[in-house]
Amino acid sequence: VFNKDVYIAQGITTANAAYKKAFNKITSTTSLTSSKYDLAPGSNYRNLYTSMERAYKYSNCTVIGAEEQIDYQAADKFNITAGARFDSYNCIPQSTDLASPVDKNSYIHGTVLGTTAYYRPEGLEAEFFFVRYNNIGSYFQAQYSPGKKMNITAGARYDWNSRYGGSFNPRLGIVYQPHTKTTIKLLYGSAFRAPSPSDAYAQYGSFYTNDSGRTYHSNFLHLPNPGLKPVISHTTELNIQQQLCDNVFVSVDGYYTALSGLFVYGDDNETAKLYHNMFYGTPVDYIEVFTNNDRQKTWGGSIQLNWKGDINDVQINSFASLSVVGGKNEAGLKEQDEAVKDIQLDFVSPVMVHAGIDMKWNKFSFAPRLILMGRQHIAGISDTTSAVIKRQTLAGYTLVNISLRYNLSEHFSIYSNMSNALNQRYKNVSFNNDFNNPNNGLYNGQPQDPIRVMAGINFTF
């Protein structure tokens, strides 16, 4: 249901302070941060799984952090950066579906949606998880230029988190310029995506009673897995930039990324083994949790051409690019753990084209953008007989976006931005798209905005 009473309202309030001081070749930067996130208690949604009743959600999180960074200019061609950071988190991950909004001025409590009954008019008490944890990070980076044509950057970071342990992530970058018109970059880095509190403690599902509230039962619940670990990423990238002439540049880029420990829905009885088909005394037929299981390999590249020049009094800066992407998901934490075939990626379009022109004539500027999106891979399966299982595809689309600006004076201008200028009726991939299952209660492709025009006045002083 989409109406004015169904909404998700989120707020983030932040405060930052920094102090920088130089001591000869050493520069010290001290930073303090504070951030508070709130999901407003009135936030709610209605869908098939809530019997079209309002399901309220609540969540909040407070973070306080401090960081010290030291930059040391050891020599003209050698620079060192090192630092450490501490963050303290105090969070209530997103709640289960609630029958009414949480009262933030009282102790945090609520009733599970749909559980009020004759013998239990107060319903089942919702379980809120109060998560407190710290993260300590330290990092080191060195930059060295052995000559005019080369620059080398090497660094590493180590994080220790009281929820999920440690993570070590190195990085290396080499920039080589054989001559003034050619630049070659080789980059490697590892990173991690930490499980947010709502990833690790997400909960949803429903209960029912056949005896007016004496006992309850559930067919399905998604419940927390506090042991969820980070997703680990390793990426290698090669980029070559070439100046063909004074006004023409070409850039070619290729990359390969390997991910491990992807968050996957799993049967608690076969994975985490935390609940044994019971949740706070209530029997549950099937309990689902997030687990770290699958791997993913992604590769691709792009080529972009830029031209910059003048035609009479018109200044022009233009570009056109072609991007391709491929990859596959692999089941299991290791190759030897695979029990099923690899499968194509979803939520991707293997081929994309972007083009644009920035034109300026006296006080007038004009900037059209063209996006050509190829067919989009969705979650549904089309072919299981091939070596890699193939996904169904959703139609691609063509978009034209336009920006206009006219400077009436040095400080005063008017502008207009037009999105989807051709008024295309197109769709993007949506969750669990499957054309073979039209009754799954979900859109087979998310309808996107039609033409949208925004105009305004800009004043600088």
N, C-alpha and C positions, 0 to 999 in steps of 0.2 A: 504494500500500500504506500502510495506517495501522496502526501498532503501536508498542510502546514503544521499539523499536530504530530507528525512523524518526522523526527530530526535527530541528528547527532551533533551535539555542540561541544567543541573541545577548546580549551584555552591553555596557552603557554605563556608564563610570565618569567622573564629572565633579567638578571642583573650581572654586569661584568665590570671588572676593574683591573687595570694593568699598570705596572710601574716599570719603566725602562731606564737603565743607568749604564753608562759606558765607563770602563776603567782601562785606558790605553787600548790594548788589543782585545780586551774582553768586554762583552756586552751582556748584561744580566736583564732578563725580563721576568717579572713576577706577575702572575695572573690569578685572580680570584673570580669564581663564577657561582651563581646560584640560579636554579631553575625549578619551576613548579608547573606540573602538568595536571589538568583536571578534565575529566569527562563529566559534563554537567549531569546531575542526578535525573533531570527530566529527559535525557536522551533515551530514545526508544525506537523500536521498529515493529512492524506487523507483517507476518507472512504465513505461509501454510503451516510451518512448524510451531507457530504460536497460536494456532486456531484463529488467526486474524485478530487476536487480542494484543494490546500493547505489551511488549516485553522491554522492561527498563534495564539499563546497564549502568554500571558505575565503576570508575577507576581513578586513581590519582598517583602521583609520584613526585617526590622532592629530591633534588640532587644538589649537593654542595661540593665544590671542587677547588683545588689549588694546584698550580703548576709553576715550576721554576725551570727556565731555559737559559743555558749559557752558550754564547757564540764566541769562538776564539779564532781570530785571524792570525794563524801561526806564521803564514808567509803570504806573499802576494798571490801565489797560486795554490795555497793550501788553507782550507777553512774547516773548522770542526764545530759541530753543534751537538750538545748533549742536554738532557733534561729528565725530569721526573714529574709525575702527576698523581694526585690522589683524589678519588671521588667517593663520596658516601651517598648511598641510595636508600630511600625509605618509600616503599611502594605498596599499593593495593592493586594487584592485577585485575583486569577486567572481569567483572562478576558473571555469574550465571544469569539467565533470564529471570527478572524480578517482577513481582506482581504490582509493585508501587515504587516510586522514587525513594532513594535513600535520604534520610535526614542527616545532613552533614553536621548539624549542631548537636546531635546526640551521638551515642556510640554507634559504630557502623554495623547495621544489621538489616535484614530484609527477609521476605518470604518468596520461595520459589514459585514462579508463575504456574497457575493451574493446579495448585495442591490444596486449596481451601476446601473443606468438606464438613459434613454434619458433625462427625466426632472429632474433627480437628479444624475448627473455624480459623485458627491462626495459621494453618498450613505448615509446610515443612520449612524449617529455618534454613536460609541460604548460608553456604559456607564461604566466608571471605578469607583470603590468605594475606597475611601481613608479612611482607618480604623486606628484610633489611640486609644489605650487603655492601661491600667495599670493592673498589678496583684500584690497584696500584700499577702504574705503568712507568717504564724507564726506556729511554731511547738514546741512540748515538748515531751520528752521521758525519762522514768526512767527504769533502769535495776537493779534488786535486786536478790540476791542469798540467800534465807533463810537457805540453807544448801548445802552440797557438791553435793547432788543428784538433785537439782532443780535450775532453773534459770527462772526468770519472767521478761518479757519486756512489758511495757505498754506505749502507746503514742497516740498522736492525732495531727492533723494538720488542720488549718483553712485557707482557701484562700478566698479572696474577689477580684473579677474581675469586672472592670468597664463596661464590655460588658454583662455579664450574671449573675452577683451577687455572692453570697457566697456559700461555700461548706465546710462541716465539716466531717473529716474522722478519726475515731479512729482505733487503732490496738492493738492486744494483742497476745503475744506469750509465751507459757509455754514449757520449755524443762525439761524432767524428766528422770533421769538415775537410774533405780532401782538397777542395778549393772553394772560393767565395760563393759559388752558385749551387753547391751541393752540400746537404747536411744529412747525415745518417745517424739514427738513434736506435740503440738496442737497450731494451728495458726488461728487467725481471723483478717480480715482487710477489711476496706471499701476504695474505691478509686473512682476517677471520670475521665472520658475522656472528656476534654473540647472540644467544637466545634472549630476547627481551623477556621481562616478567610475564607479559601476556602470552608469549610463545610457550613458555615453560608451565604457566599456570592457567592457561585458557580452560574454560569449562562451559559446556552447553549440553542441552538434551532436555528431556521431559520425564515427568513421573505421572502415574495414574493410580487410582484406587478403585477396587471393585466392591469394597465393603464400607463405603461412606467415610473413609478416613481412618479405619482401624489399622490397616496396613497399606503400604505403598509398594509399587513396582516400577521398573523402568525397562523399556526395550533397548534403549541406547543412551549412552552418555559419553561425551568427550571430556576427559579429566586431566588434571595436571600431571606432568612428569618433571619433578624438580631436578632430575639427573640429566636433563637435556644439555648436550654439549654444543660448542660453536661449529658453524660450517667453515671449513678451511678452503682457501683459494690459492692457486699458484698460476701466475700469468706471465707469459713471455710475449713481447711485442717488438716488431721491427718497423721503423718508419723511415722513409726516404723522401726528402724534399728537394726538388730541382727547379731552378730558375731557368726557363727555356729562353727567355729574352727579357728586356727591361720590364715589360708589363704582364708577362705570362708566367705562372708558377704551377707546378704539378706536384702533388703529394700522393704517395702510395703507402698503405699501411696494412700490416698483417698481424694477427694475434692468435694465441692458443691459450685457453684457460681450462684448468682441471679443478673441479670442486669435489669435495668429499664430505661425508657426514650430513647430507641434505636432510632437512626436516621432512619426515614422511609419516602419514597416518599409519598406525600399527595396532594390532590386537594386543591389549595389555597382557592377556594370558600367554602370549607367545613372545613378548618383547620385554617390557619393563617389569611385569609381574608384581605390580604394586597393590592391586585391589581385589583380585580373586572373585570377580563378579559381585562385589559388595561395595557400597559407598555409604559410610556412616549408618550401617545397619539396614540399608535398603538393598534388596537384591536387584541386580542389573543383568540382563541377558547378554549384552555386549558392551564392553568398555573400550573406547578408543583413546590412544595417547599419541602425542608426537614422539617420534624416535629419530635418532641419527642413523640413517641406513644407506640411502642411495648415493651414487656418484654421478657426475655430469662432466662431459667434455664438450667444449664449445670452441669453434674456430671460425675465422672469417677475415675479412679485409675490406678495404675501400680504396677508391682512387678519386681524387678531387682535382679539378682544374680551376684556377683563379685567373681572371683577367681584370686589370685595372688601367683605366685611361680616360681621356677626354675626347668628346666629340663636340666641336665648336665650344659652346659655353657650358655643356653638360658634363659633369663629373660622374664617371661610372665605375662601380666596383661590382664584379659579378663572379659567380661560382656555380659549378655543377659537380655533383658527386654521385658515384654508384657504390652501394654497399651490399655485400653478400655475407650471409651467416649460415653456418651449419652446426650440427652437434647431435648428441644423443645422451639419453639417460641410461645409466647402468645400475641394475639392482644389486644390493649387497655392499658391504664396506670394502671388500676386496674382490679382485677379479675371480678368485677361486670360490667365492661365495655366491656367484651368480647362478640362479636357478631358472631364469627366464631370459628371453631374448632382449637385446638392447632396443630402445624405442626412440623415435625422433623427438626433438624438443617441441613443446607446445608454447603458446604465447610468443611466437616469433614469426616474422615474415622473411623468408630467405633472400629476397631481393627488394631493395629500396633505392629510389632515386630522389635526390634533393637538388633544387636549383633556385637561384635567386639573383636579383639585381638591386643594387642601391644606386639610385640616380638623384643627383642634386643639380638644380638649375636656379641660380640666384637664391631667392628666398624659399623656393619650393623643393621638397624632397619626396621621392616616390620609391617604395620598396616592396615589390611583389615577391612572393615565395611560392614555389611549386613542390608538392610532395606526391610522389607516385609510390604507392605501397602495393607490393605483389600479394599473392594469395597468402593468407595467414593460417598457420598451423593451430589447430584447436585440440582439445583433450581427446575427442572421439577417435576411434581406431578405424582405419579404412582397409588395411591389408596386414595380415599376420603371417603370410607365407614367405615374405622376403627376409633377407638376412637381418635387416633392422626393421622392426615393426613401424609401419607408416601411419601417420596421423591423417585425420580428415582435414579439409581446408575450408576456410571462409573466404569469400570474395575480397579482393583488394579494393583500393579506391584511389581517386585523384583529388587532391585538395589544392586550392589556391587561396593564400592569405595575403592581404594587402595592407600596407601602412602608408599614410599620407601625412605630411606636415607642411605648414606654411608659417614662416616667421614674419609676423606683422611688424615687429621691431626687435631691437636687441634683447629685450627682456620679455617679450610677449609673443606667444605663438598659439595656433590652433592645430588640432590633429584629429585623425580618424584612423581606427584600426578595424579591418573587416576580416573576420574568420569565416572560412568556408564560403568564399565569395561566389562560387558556382552553385551554392545551395544543394550540395550532394547529399543524398540519403544513404548513409553508409554505416557500417557496424565495425566495432572492434571485438576482439576475442573476449569472451566472458568465462567465468568460472565453470568448469565441468561441461563445456560445450560438447554435445554429442547429438548429431543429426539422427542417429538410430534410436534415440530415446526422447521423443518429442514431449513426453509427459513427466519430465523430471522436475517441473516446477521452476525452471530457470530459463532465462532468455537464451536462445540460440544465436548469440551475437548481441552485443550491447549497442543499441541505437545511439548515435552520437549527435551532437548539436547541429541543427541546420545553420543557415547563414546567421551571423551575429555581427552587428555593427556597434562600435563604441566610439564616441566622439568627446573631445574635451578641450579645455583651455589650459595652457601652461604658462605660468608666470614665474620668473626667476628674479631674485633681488639679492 
